[in-house]
Amino acid sequence: MTEDVQQALLQVAKAIDGLTRVFEHRVTELRAIGESEEQVREAVKAIQAVKDSGAIYLTWANHYAKRLLVGGGEETDDVVEEDL
C-alpha cells in the first residue's frame, strides 16, 4: 500500500477516534447536568455505533486499497487496523 493511501486511511481513523471522543465528552456532560439515564444510554449507543461503523468502514477501505494498489491477492500489513 502506498504511503499516501496509508496516511489517508490513518487520517480517517483519527477522525473517527476524535468524533467518538467528542461524543464521550458529551456523555460526561449529560451525566453532570443530570440528564435522564435514557438520554445517556442513547448517547452511549451512538458512540458504539460510530465506533462499530468506523471499524467496518476502515476494514473495507483497507481491503479495497490493497486490491486496487497491490494487484488483488498479495497480503500486506494492516497498518490502520493496528493503529485503531
C-alpha positions as CSV (number, residue, x, y, z in Angstrom):
1,M,0.0,0.0,0.0
2,T,1.4,3.4,-0.9
3,E,2.3,5.9,1.8
4,D,-0.4,8.4,0.7
5,V,-3.1,5.8,1.0
6,Q,-1.8,4.7,4.4
7,Q,-1.8,8.4,5.5
8,A,-5.3,8.9,4.2
9,L,-6.6,5.9,6.0
10,L,-4.9,6.9,9.2
11,Q,-6.5,10.4,8.9
12,V,-9.9,8.7,8.7
13,A,-9.1,6.5,11.7
14,K,-8.0,9.5,13.7
15,A,-11.2,11.5,12.6
16,I,-13.4,8.6,13.8
17,D,-11.5,8.4,17.1
18,G,-11.8,12.2,17.5
19,L,-15.5,12.1,16.9
20,T,-16.1,9.3,19.5
21,R,-14.0,11.3,22.0
22,V,-16.2,14.3,21.5
23,F,-19.3,12.1,21.9
24,E,-17.8,10.6,25.1
25,H,-17.2,14.1,26.4
26,R,-20.8,14.9,25.7
27,V,-21.9,11.8,27.7
28,T,-19.9,13.1,30.6
29,E,-21.6,16.5,30.3
30,L,-25.0,14.9,30.1
31,R,-24.4,13.0,33.3
32,A,-23.0,16.1,35.0
33,I,-26.1,18.1,34.2
34,G,-28.4,15.3,35.4
35,E,-29.8,14.3,32.1
36,S,-32.0,11.2,32.2
37,E,-30.4,7.8,32.1
38,E,-32.4,7.0,28.9
39,Q,-30.7,10.0,27.2
40,V,-27.3,8.9,28.5
41,R,-27.9,5.4,27.3
42,E,-28.9,6.6,23.8
43,A,-25.7,8.7,23.6
44,V,-23.6,5.7,24.7
45,K,-25.3,3.6,21.9
46,A,-24.5,6.3,19.4
47,I,-20.8,6.2,20.4
48,Q,-20.7,2.4,20.0
49,A,-22.5,2.7,16.6
50,V,-19.9,5.2,15.4
51,K,-17.0,3.0,16.6
52,D,-18.5,-0.1,15.0
53,S,-19.4,1.5,11.7
54,G,-16.0,3.3,11.6
55,A,-14.2,0.0,12.1
56,I,-16.3,-1.6,9.3
57,Y,-15.6,1.3,7.0
58,L,-11.8,1.1,7.7
59,T,-11.7,-2.6,7.2
60,W,-13.3,-2.3,3.8
61,A,-11.2,0.7,2.9
62,N,-8.1,-1.3,3.8
63,H,-9.4,-4.3,1.7
64,Y,-10.1,-2.2,-1.4
65,A,-6.9,-0.2,-1.1
66,K,-5.0,-3.4,-1.1
67,R,-6.9,-4.8,-4.0
68,L,-6.6,-1.6,-6.1
69,L,-3.0,-0.8,-5.3
70,V,-1.3,-4.2,-4.7
71,G,-3.0,-6.1,-7.5
72,G,-5.5,-8.3,-5.9
73,G,-4.1,-11.1,-3.9
74,E,-1.0,-10.2,-2.0
75,E,-1.1,-10.0,1.8
76,T,0.1,-6.8,3.3
77,D,0.2,-5.3,6.8
78,D,-3.0,-3.7,8.1
79,V,-1.4,-0.5,9.3
80,V,-4.6,1.3,10.0
81,E,-6.3,-1.6,11.9
82,E,-3.2,-1.8,14.1
83,D,-3.4,1.9,14.9
84,L,-7.0,1.8,16.0
